[in-house]
Structures are given as C-alpha cells and as structure tokens.
Amino acid sequence: MPVQDFDFSVKKEFARFSPGVERFICFVVVASVALYVLEVEFSGSDNSRKGHWGWLWIERFVASILTLEYVMRARKAGRSYLKSSAGFIDLIAVLPFWLGFFLPESWLGLVRSMRALRLLKLYRYSKAMRVFLKALHGTSRYLGGMLLIVFIIMLFGAVGIHEIEKEAQPETFNSLQNCIWWTVVTLMTVGYGDMYPITTMGKVFAEFLMVLGVGLTASFIGIVGSTVYRQVQELEKEE
C-alpha cells in the first residue's frame, strides 16, 4: 500500500484526533503486530503468560493505549462512533485482550493471534482500503446468492460421494462430515490427497465436481470483480 495513500487528517465521522496523535496510534498498531510476529517466532511459548514477562507487559501497555483511544473516541463522537465501522474495528482491536482475563489458558494462544486484526485500524487512514471494503460490502446481495448455490452443490457432492464410496471405503467416507471436507477440497481444486475415490463412478463424480468448482470460481471472480470495480469508481468520486 503506497505511503501517499495514508491521510492522518482523519475524517470527522471517525472521531478524529490531531494528525500527530493519529500518527502515534498508527505507529502503535503497526508496532504491536510486528512485535506479535517476533514473539511467536522467538519466544516459543503457547501464549504471552508463559513466555518472557516483557512480551506480556508490552501487550498490556499497547492494549491500554488502544483502550484509552477507544474510550476517548466514543466520548468525542458518541453513539455514531460506536455504530460505525471504524468503531467496530477499534473494539475488535482491544476486545480479545480483555477477554483473555476470563477465558481458559488453552484459549490464550488463539486470543493472542487476534492481534493481527489490529491492522484493520489502518482503515481509518487509508482511502483505498475504505473504498475497497465499501465496494466489497456492496456486493453482499450477489455473494448471498452465490454462497447459497455453493452450499447446495457442496451438500450434493457430500451425499453423492458418500453413497458412491461408502462400501468401497467405509473407513474414509463413512461420515457426512468427512465427505463435506472432501467435497470442499475438491470443489476448490486443492486436492490434499488424504481422501480420494477409488471406484470408477467415484472418480467420474470427482471430475464433475472439479470442473464445476473451476466454473464457480471463474463466475465468482467475474461477478464480484466487475461489481467491485463499478462500485469503486462510484465511491472514489464520493470520497
């Protein structure tokens, strides 16, 4: 993302602070994610509580700053901020930290991984990011219909391969859950190789699903891509 795309003179509806404060918050966000990557790579711990105490206190310091930011913006803009997309993103940036005090220790690794979502806060500063996300949201009516079609095909593929292969491979295609996994992998043409049909009918059925998956992917890219492009053109004029 080009540096010139960032604007620290934040729009009023985002409960803006001075450009200097906005730059500091942006730095804190990027630094906290960078430090998270370093912690995961070098600390070797399942969560911040088990690692070196420095990682934990750095996270507490960052979370305190972002929580204070959220409270100050809420006081400044009121209910409109709390209902806005920027307000929701700011909440997601700090909520996992506070939930960590109430969740079991086995969940803390997952909670720690949610720090990466803080990069979404750059939405406030990046016009390109705002325009793209708004345009993507504008395709929701098309995505809903496509997801329904995908679900129907996925269910058809799962029950189909279950009926075809259950006698030849009862240990592999014995449950619908396993068959759904295989169908999704096949439709996306990933092909992990952990499950595959061995009967002739099963192979023909799998080939049909693969071709169908390629067609669905192409349709998805074409429909969503053209819709996003059209809405980007319209939103760029508004922004």
Backbone as numpy.savetxt, mean C-alpha at the origin, in Angstrom:
# Nx Ny Nz CAx CAy CAz Cx Cy Cz
11.47 11.21 -8.00 10.62 12.41 -8.00 11.50 13.65 -8.00
11.37 14.51 -8.97 12.24 15.67 -9.06 12.12 16.57 -7.84
13.24 17.14 -7.42 13.25 18.01 -6.24 12.39 19.24 -6.48
12.37 19.75 -7.72 11.60 20.97 -8.00 10.10 20.75 -7.90
9.69 19.49 -7.82 8.26 19.20 -7.68 7.76 19.52 -6.28
8.66 19.62 -5.30 8.26 19.84 -3.92 8.02 21.33 -3.66
6.91 21.58 -2.97 6.54 22.94 -2.63 6.24 23.00 -1.14
7.05 23.73 -0.39 6.88 23.80 1.06 5.98 24.95 1.48
5.46 25.70 0.51 4.41 26.67 0.80 3.08 25.94 0.69
2.79 25.14 1.70 1.71 24.17 1.66 0.36 24.86 1.48
-0.54 24.18 0.76 -1.87 24.72 0.53 -2.61 24.89 1.87
-3.46 25.88 1.94 -4.14 26.24 3.18 -4.97 25.10 3.74
-5.61 24.33 2.88 -6.48 23.26 3.37 -5.71 22.14 4.05
-4.38 22.15 3.93 -3.57 21.14 4.59 -3.09 21.61 5.97
-3.67 22.68 6.51 -3.29 23.22 7.82 -1.80 23.53 7.84
-1.39 24.45 6.99 0.02 24.68 6.75 0.72 25.40 7.91
2.02 25.12 8.02 2.91 25.85 8.89 3.80 26.72 8.00
4.77 27.36 8.60 5.73 28.14 7.81 6.59 27.19 6.98
7.13 27.66 5.84 7.96 26.79 4.99 9.11 26.14 5.75
9.71 26.87 6.71 10.81 26.30 7.48 10.37 25.11 8.31
9.21 25.22 8.95 8.68 24.11 9.75 8.31 22.94 8.85
7.74 23.24 7.69 7.36 22.18 6.77 8.60 21.43 6.27
9.67 22.15 6.02 10.91 21.50 5.59 11.45 20.59 6.69
11.36 21.05 7.94 11.83 20.25 9.06 11.02 18.96 9.19
9.70 19.05 9.05 8.84 17.87 9.14 9.15 16.90 8.01
9.36 17.44 6.82 9.72 16.60 5.67 11.03 15.86 5.93
12.00 16.57 6.51 13.29 15.95 6.85 13.11 14.84 7.87
12.29 15.08 8.89 12.05 14.09 9.94 11.42 12.83 9.35
10.48 13.02 8.43 9.80 11.89 7.81 10.78 11.03 7.03
11.55 11.66 6.17 12.50 10.92 5.33 13.58 10.26 6.20
14.07 10.99 7.20 15.12 10.46 8.08 14.60 9.27 8.88
13.34 9.33 9.35 12.80 8.24 10.16 12.69 6.95 9.34
12.31 7.08 8.06 12.21 5.89 7.21 13.60 5.35 6.89
14.55 6.25 6.64 15.92 5.82 6.37 16.51 5.10 7.58
16.26 5.63 8.78 16.73 4.99 10.00 16.06 3.65 10.24
14.80 3.54 9.86 14.10 2.25 9.97 14.78 1.19 9.11
15.13 1.57 7.87 15.82 0.63 6.97 17.15 0.20 7.58
17.89 1.15 8.14 19.17 0.82 8.77 18.98 -0.08 9.98
17.93 0.18 10.74 17.65 -0.64 11.93 17.36 -2.08 11.53
16.51 -2.26 10.52 16.17 -3.61 10.07 17.40 -4.33 9.53
18.25 -3.59 8.82 19.41 -4.20 8.17 20.51 -4.57 9.16
20.73 -3.73 10.17 21.92 -3.91 11.01 21.63 -4.30 12.47
20.41 -4.06 12.96 20.17 -4.39 14.37 19.94 -5.88 14.59
19.34 -6.55 13.62 19.10 -7.98 13.75 18.04 -8.34 14.77
17.21 -7.39 15.18 16.19 -7.64 16.19 14.81 -7.74 15.54
13.90 -8.44 16.21 12.54 -8.60 15.69 11.73 -7.32 15.79
12.07 -6.49 16.78 11.38 -5.21 16.96 12.30 -4.26 17.71
11.88 -3.00 17.82 12.75 -1.98 18.42 13.00 -2.21 19.91
12.07 -2.88 20.59 12.26 -3.14 22.03 13.38 -4.13 22.30
13.61 -5.03 21.34 14.63 -6.06 21.53 16.01 -5.61 21.06
16.07 -4.58 20.24 17.34 -4.12 19.71 18.03 -3.14 20.65
19.01 -2.44 20.11 19.73 -1.43 20.88 18.77 -0.34 21.32
18.98 0.16 22.54 18.06 1.15 23.09 18.00 2.43 22.24
19.08 2.71 21.50 19.12 3.92 20.69 18.03 3.96 19.62
17.79 2.80 18.97 16.75 2.74 17.94 15.38 3.07 18.51
15.10 2.53 19.69 13.80 2.75 20.32 13.60 4.23 20.67
14.63 4.86 21.23 14.48 6.25 21.65 14.44 7.22 20.47
15.12 6.87 19.40 15.01 7.68 18.18 13.58 7.64 17.66
12.99 6.43 17.66 11.61 6.30 17.19 10.64 7.05 18.11
10.87 7.01 19.39 10.01 7.74 20.32 10.11 9.25 20.08
11.30 9.71 19.79 11.51 11.14 19.52 10.77 11.55 18.23
10.93 10.73 17.18 10.28 11.02 15.90 8.76 10.98 16.05
8.26 9.95 16.74 6.82 9.81 16.91 6.24 10.97 17.72
7.01 11.48 18.67 6.55 12.63 19.47 6.41 13.87 18.59
7.38 14.08 17.70 7.32 15.23 16.78 6.12 15.12 15.85
5.91 13.93 15.28 4.81 13.76 14.34 3.45 13.81 15.03
3.41 13.35 16.27 2.16 13.45 17.03 1.84 14.91 17.35
2.86 15.65 17.76 2.67 17.08 18.02 2.23 17.81 16.76
2.83 17.44 15.63 2.44 18.04 14.35 0.96 17.79 14.08
0.53 16.53 14.28 -0.87 16.17 14.02 -1.83 16.96 14.90
-1.49 17.08 16.18 -2.34 17.81 17.12 -2.41 19.29 16.74
-1.26 19.88 16.39 -1.23 21.30 16.04 -2.01 21.58 14.76
-1.88 20.71 13.78 -2.64 20.90 12.54 -4.14 20.75 12.80
-4.50 19.80 13.67 -5.91 19.60 13.99 -6.49 20.82 14.70
-5.70 21.41 15.60 -6.17 22.61 16.31 -6.28 23.79 15.35
-5.40 23.82 14.37 -5.36 24.95 13.45 -6.49 24.91 12.43
-6.76 23.72 11.88 -7.75 23.60 10.80 -9.06 22.97 11.24
-9.07 22.34 12.43 -10.31 21.78 12.94 -10.74 20.50 12.24
-12.06 20.33 12.18 -12.64 19.09 11.67 -12.32 18.86 10.20
-12.15 19.92 9.43 -11.86 19.77 8.00 -10.54 19.03 7.78
-9.57 19.29 8.65 -8.27 18.62 8.55 -8.42 17.14 8.91
-9.17 16.84 9.96 -9.33 15.46 10.40 -10.01 14.60 9.34
-10.86 15.21 8.53 -11.58 14.48 7.48 -10.83 14.45 6.16
-9.76 15.23 6.06 -9.04 15.34 4.79 -8.10 14.15 4.57
-7.68 13.98 3.33 -6.73 12.92 3.01 -5.39 13.16 3.70
-4.97 14.42 3.78 -3.70 14.74 4.46 -3.79 14.41 5.94
-4.94 14.69 6.56 -5.12 14.37 7.97 -5.10 12.87 8.21
-5.70 12.10 7.31 -5.70 10.64 7.44 -4.28 10.10 7.32
-3.52 10.63 6.36 -2.13 10.19 6.19 -1.30 10.52 7.42
-1.49 11.71 7.98 -0.75 12.09 9.19 -1.08 11.17 10.36
-2.34 10.74 10.44 -2.75 9.83 11.51 -2.09 8.47 11.33
-2.07 7.97 10.10 -1.45 6.67 9.81 0.04 6.70 10.15
0.66 7.89 10.03 2.10 8.01 10.28 2.46 7.81 11.75
1.52 8.10 12.66 1.84 8.02 14.09 1.04 6.95 14.83
-0.11 6.55 14.29 -0.98 5.61 15.00 -0.31 4.28 15.32
0.46 3.67 14.39 1.10 2.39 14.73 2.01 2.49 15.95
2.70 3.61 16.13 3.58 3.77 17.29 2.79 3.66 18.59
1.67 4.35 18.67 0.87 4.34 19.89 0.14 3.01 20.08
-0.23 2.37 19.00 -0.86 1.04 19.11 0.12 0.01 19.65
1.42 0.26 19.42 2.44 -0.67 19.89 2.46 -0.85 21.39
1.94 0.13 22.14 1.88 0.01 23.60 0.81 -0.96 24.06
-0.13 -1.28 23.19 -1.26 -2.13 23.58 -1.27 -3.49 22.88
-0.44 -3.65 21.87 -0.41 -4.90 21.12 0.61 -5.87 21.70
0.42 -7.18 21.50 1.41 -8.16 21.98 2.74 -8.00 21.26
3.79 -8.48 21.89 5.14 -8.28 21.35 5.31 -8.93 19.98
4.57 -10.01 19.72 4.70 -10.70 18.43 4.24 -9.82 17.26
3.46 -8.77 17.56 2.97 -7.88 16.51 3.89 -6.69 16.27
4.87 -6.48 17.14 5.65 -5.25 17.07 6.52 -5.14 15.81
6.93 -6.28 15.26 7.69 -6.24 14.02 6.85 -5.69 12.88
5.58 -6.13 12.83 4.67 -5.61 11.80 4.38 -4.13 12.02
4.22 -3.75 13.28 3.99 -2.33 13.61 5.18 -1.49 13.16
6.38 -2.00 13.40 7.59 -1.28 13.01 7.66 -1.10 11.49
7.22 -2.10 10.75 7.28 -2.02 9.28 6.37 -0.93 8.72
5.35 -0.54 9.49 4.42 0.48 9.01 5.02 1.88 9.02
6.24 2.02 9.55 6.91 3.32 9.48 7.16 3.74 8.03
7.28 2.76 7.14 7.52 3.09 5.73 6.37 3.91 5.15
5.17 3.75 5.72 4.00 4.50 5.23 4.13 6.00 5.50
5.08 6.39 6.34 5.27 7.82 6.61 5.65 8.60 5.36
6.21 7.91 4.39 6.58 8.59 3.15 5.35 9.13 2.43
4.18 8.62 2.76 2.95 9.16 2.17 2.72 10.62 2.57
3.37 11.04 3.66 3.23 12.43 4.09 3.80 13.41 3.07
4.63 12.91 2.17 5.16 13.76 1.11 4.04 14.21 0.16
2.88 13.57 0.29 1.69 13.96 -0.48 1.41 15.45 -0.31
1.64 15.95 0.88 1.35 17.36 1.18 2.25 18.31 0.38
3.44 17.85 0.06 4.42 18.72 -0.58 4.56 18.50 -2.09
4.07 17.40 -2.59 4.29 17.04 -3.99 3.01 17.19 -4.81
3.01 18.12 -5.74 1.86 18.30 -6.62 1.64 17.07 -7.49
2.72 16.49 -8.02 2.61 15.32 -8.88 1.97 14.15 -8.15
2.35 13.97 -6.90 1.79 12.89 -6.10 0.31 13.11 -5.83
-0.07 14.35 -5.52 -1.48 14.67 -5.26 -2.33 14.44 -6.50
-1.84 14.91 -7.64 -2.59 14.78 -8.89 -2.78 13.31 -9.25
-1.71 12.52 -9.12 -1.80 11.11 -9.48 -2.76 10.36 -8.57
-2.68 10.57 -7.25 -3.55 9.86 -6.31 -5.01 10.26 -6.49
-5.26 11.54 -6.77 -6.64 11.97 -7.02 -7.16 11.34 -8.30
-6.32 11.27 -9.30 -6.73 10.65 -10.57 -6.99 9.17 -10.39
-6.14 8.50 -9.60 -6.33 7.08 -9.34 -7.63 6.84 -8.58
-7.92 7.72 -7.64 -9.17 7.61 -6.89 -10.37 7.81 -7.81
-10.20 8.62 -8.83 -11.28 8.86 -9.78 -11.63 7.65 -10.62
-10.76 6.63 -10.64 -11.04 5.42 -11.42 -11.74 4.36 -10.57
-12.14 4.69 -9.36 -12.69 3.70 -8.43 -13.93 3.00 -9.00
-14.76 3.73 -9.74 -15.97 3.10 -10.29 -15.62 2.04 -11.32
-14.53 2.25 -12.06 -14.10 1.25 -13.02 -13.39 0.09 -12.31
-12.60 0.41 -11.30 -11.88 -0.62 -10.57 -12.82 -1.57 -9.86
-13.94 -1.03 -9.33 -14.91 -1.88 -8.64 -15.46 -2.95 -9.56
-15.82 -2.55 -10.78 -16.34 -3.51 -11.74 -15.30 -4.54 -12.15
-14.07 -4.10 -12.35 -13.01 -5.01 -12.76 -12.67 -6.00 -11.65
-12.66 -5.51 -10.40 -12.37 -6.40 -9.27 -13.44 -7.46 -9.12
-14.69 -7.10 -9.41 -15.78 -8.09 -9.36 -15.58 -9.17 -10.41
-15.18 -8.75 -11.62 -14.91 -9.72 -12.68 -13.76 -10.65 -12.29
-12.70 -10.06 -11.73 -11.54 -10.85 -11.29 -11.95 -11.85 -10.22
-12.79 -11.42 -9.28 -13.24 -12.32 -8.21 -14.03 -13.49 -8.78
-14.91 -13.22 -9.75 -15.71 -14.29 -10.36 -14.80 -15.30 -11.07
-13.83 -14.77 -11.85 -12.91 -15.66 -12.56 -12.04 -16.44 -11.58
-11.59 -15.78 -10.51 -10.77 -16.45 -9.51 -11.53 -17.61 -8.86
-12.80 -17.36 -8.52 -13.62 -18.40 -7.90 -13.87 -19.55 -8.87
-14.15 -19.19 -10.13 -14.35 -20.21 -11.16 -13.10 -21.06 -11.34
-11.93 -20.40 -11.38 -10.68 -21.13 -11.55 -10.38 -22.05 -10.38
-10.69 -21.58 -9.16 -10.40 -22.36 -7.96 -11.26 -23.62 -7.90
-12.57 -23.47 -8.10 -13.44 -24.64 -8.03 -13.20 -25.57 -9.22
-12.84 -24.97 -10.39 -12.58 -25.77 -11.57 -11.37 -26.68 -11.39
-10.24 -26.11 -10.95 -9.03 -26.91 -10.77 -9.19 -27.89 -9.62
-10.01 -27.52 -8.64 -10.28 -28.44 -7.52 -10.98 -29.70 -8.02
-11.99 -29.52 -8.86 -12.73 -30.67 -9.38 -11.88 -31.50 -10.34
-11.03 -30.84 -11.11 -10.23 -31.55 -12.12 -9.08 -32.33 -11.49
-8.41 -31.73 -10.49 -7.16 -32.31 -9.96 -7.31 -33.00 -8.61
-8.47 -32.95 -7.99 -8.58 -33.45 -6.62 -8.31 -34.95 -6.50
-8.63 -35.72 -7.54 -8.37 -37.15 -7.49 -6.93 -37.49 -7.83
-6.34 -36.74 -8.77 -4.96 -37.00 -9.17 -3.97 -36.50 -8.12
-4.29 -35.36 -7.46 -3.40 -34.79 -6.43 -4.22 -34.37 -5.20
-4.73 -35.33 -4.46 -5.57 -34.99 -3.31 -4.83 -34.21 -2.22
-3.52 -34.41 -2.13 -2.75 -33.72 -1.09 -2.44 -32.26 -1.47
-2.53 -31.92 -2.74 -2.21 -30.58 -3.21 -3.45 -29.72 -3.44
-4.42 -30.30 -4.15 -5.63 -29.54 -4.49 -6.83 -30.02 -3.67
-6.55 -30.33 -2.40 -7.61 -30.87 -1.55 -8.50 -29.80 -0.95
-8.00 -28.57 -0.83 -8.80 -27.51 -0.19 -8.99 -26.36 -1.16
-10.12 -25.67 -0.99 -10.41 -24.52 -1.85 -9.42 -23.39 -1.60
-8.91 -23.28 -0.38 -7.92 -22.24 -0.06 -6.66 -22.42 -0.91
-6.18 -23.65 -1.00 -5.00 -23.92 -1.83 -5.29 -23.64 -3.31
-6.51 -23.97 -3.73 -6.88 -23.78 -5.14 -7.00 -22.29 -5.48
-7.47 -21.50 -4.53 -7.54 -20.05 -4.76 -6.13 -19.49 -4.90
-5.20 -19.94 -4.05 -3.80 -19.51 -4.16 -3.25 -19.84 -5.55
-3.48 -21.07 -6.00 -2.98 -21.48 -7.31 -3.59 -20.64 -8.42
-4.90 -20.36 -8.32 -5.59 -19.59 -9.36 -5.05 -18.17 -9.45
-4.83 -17.53 -8.31 -4.29 -16.17 -8.32 -2.89 -16.14 -8.94
-2.05 -17.09 -8.55 -0.69 -17.17 -9.10 -0.72 -17.43 -10.60
-1.65 -18.25 -11.04 -1.77 -18.58 -12.47 -2.31 -17.40 -13.26
-3.34 -16.75 -12.75 -3.92 -15.59 -13.44 -2.90 -14.47 -13.61
-2.04 -14.29 -12.60 -1.02 -13.26 -12.66 0.22 -13.72 -13.43
0.18 -14.95 -13.96 1.27 -15.57 -14.72 2.59 -15.53 -13.97
2.50 -15.70 -12.64 3.72 -15.75 -11.82 4.32 -17.14 -11.87
3.51 -18.16 -11.54 3.96 -19.54 -11.64 5.07 -19.89 -10.68
4.78 -19.93 -9.38 5.81 -20.27 -8.39 6.29 -21.71 -8.52
5.43 -22.59 -9.00 5.84 -23.99 -9.17 5.59 -24.86 -7.98
5.02 -24.29 -6.90 4.73 -25.10 -5.72 3.49 -25.98 -5.94
2.61 -25.56 -6.84 1.41 -26.33 -7.19 1.23 -26.25 -8.71
0.97 -27.38 -9.33 0.73 -27.37 -10.77 -0.07 -28.63 -11.15
-0.91 -28.52 -12.18 -1.72 -29.68 -12.60 -0.89 -30.71 -13.34
-1.29 -31.97 -13.20 -0.57 -33.05 -13.89 -1.47 -33.78 -14.89
-2.78 -33.58 -14.79 -3.69 -34.20 -15.75 -3.77 -33.34 -17.01
-4.14 -33.97 -18.10 -4.27 -33.24 -19.37 -5.33 -32.15 -19.27
-6.48 -32.50 -18.70 -7.55 -31.53 -18.55 -7.10 -30.37 -17.66
-6.35 -30.69 -16.62 -5.85 -29.66 -15.71 -4.90 -28.70 -16.40
-4.02 -29.24 -17.25 -3.06 -28.40 -17.97 -3.77 -27.47 -18.97
-4.78 -28.01 -19.66 -5.55 -27.19 -20.61 -6.28 -26.08 -19.86
-6.84 -26.43 -18.71 -7.55 -25.45 -17.89 -6.60 -24.36 -17.41
-5.38 -24.76 -17.01 -4.37 -23.79 -16.55 -3.96 -22.86 -17.68
-3.79 -23.41 -18.89 -3.43 -22.58 -20.04 -4.52 -21.54 -20.33
-5.77 -21.98 -20.21 -6.90 -21.06 -20.42 -6.84 -19.91 -19.41
-6.56 -20.23 -18.15 -6.49 -19.20 -17.11 -5.31 -18.26 -17.34
-4.18 -18.78 -17.82 -3.02 -17.94 -18.09 -3.32 -16.90 -19.17
-3.93 -17.37 -20.27 -4.28 -16.45 -21.36 -5.30 -15.42 -20.86
-6.25 -15.89 -20.06 -7.26 -14.99 -19.50 -6.60 -13.96 -18.59
-5.60 -14.40 -17.83 -4.89 -13.49 -16.93 -4.15 -12.40 -17.68
-3.51 -12.77 -18.79 -2.81 -11.78 -19.61 -3.80 -10.78 -20.18
-4.95 -11.26 -20.65 -5.97 -10.38 -21.19 -6.52 -9.43 -20.15
-6.75 -9.93 -18.93 -7.25 -9.08 -17.85 -6.24 -8.00 -17.49
-4.96 -8.37 -17.44 -3.92 -7.40 -17.10 -3.84 -6.30 -18.16
-3.90 -6.70 -19.42 -3.86 -5.71 -20.51 -5.07 -4.79 -20.45
-6.24 -5.36 -20.17 -7.46 -4.55 -20.07 -7.37 -3.57 -18.91
-6.85 -4.07 -17.78 -6.71 -3.23 -16.59 -5.79 -2.05 -16.88
-4.64 -2.32 -17.49 -3.69 -1.26 -17.79 -4.29 -0.26 -18.78
-5.00 -0.76 -19.78 -5.58 0.12 -20.78 -6.68 1.02 -20.22
-7.62 0.41 -19.48 -8.76 1.18 -18.95 -8.31 2.16 -17.88
-7.58 1.64 -16.90 -7.14 2.50 -15.79 -6.13 3.54 -16.29
-5.22 3.13 -17.16 -4.20 4.04 -17.66 -4.80 5.22 -18.40
-5.75 4.95 -19.29 -6.37 6.04 -20.05 -7.20 6.95 -19.16
-7.89 6.34 -18.17 -8.70 7.14 -17.24 -7.83 8.03 -16.37
-6.75 7.45 -15.85 -5.83 8.23 -15.02 -5.22 9.37 -15.82
-4.82 9.09 -17.06 -4.21 10.13 -17.90 -5.19 11.28 -18.13
-6.44 10.94 -18.42 -7.45 11.98 -18.68 -7.68 12.83 -17.43
-7.77 12.17 -16.28 -8.03 12.91 -15.05 -6.81 13.71 -14.62
-5.61 13.21 -14.92 -4.40 13.96 -14.60 -4.39 15.28 -15.36
-4.79 15.24 -16.63 -4.84 16.46 -17.43 -5.81 17.47 -16.83
-6.97 16.99 -16.35 -7.97 17.87 -15.77 -7.51 18.43 -14.43
-6.91 17.56 -13.59 -6.50 17.98 -12.25 -5.30 18.93 -12.30
-4.42 18.75 -13.29 -3.27 19.64 -13.40 -3.71 21.08 -13.65
-4.82 21.24 -14.38 -5.36 22.58 -14.63 -5.91 23.17 -13.33
-6.55 22.31 -12.51 -7.11 22.79 -11.24 -6.02 23.14 -10.25
-4.98 22.28 -10.18 -3.89 22.51 -9.22 -3.12 23.77 -9.59
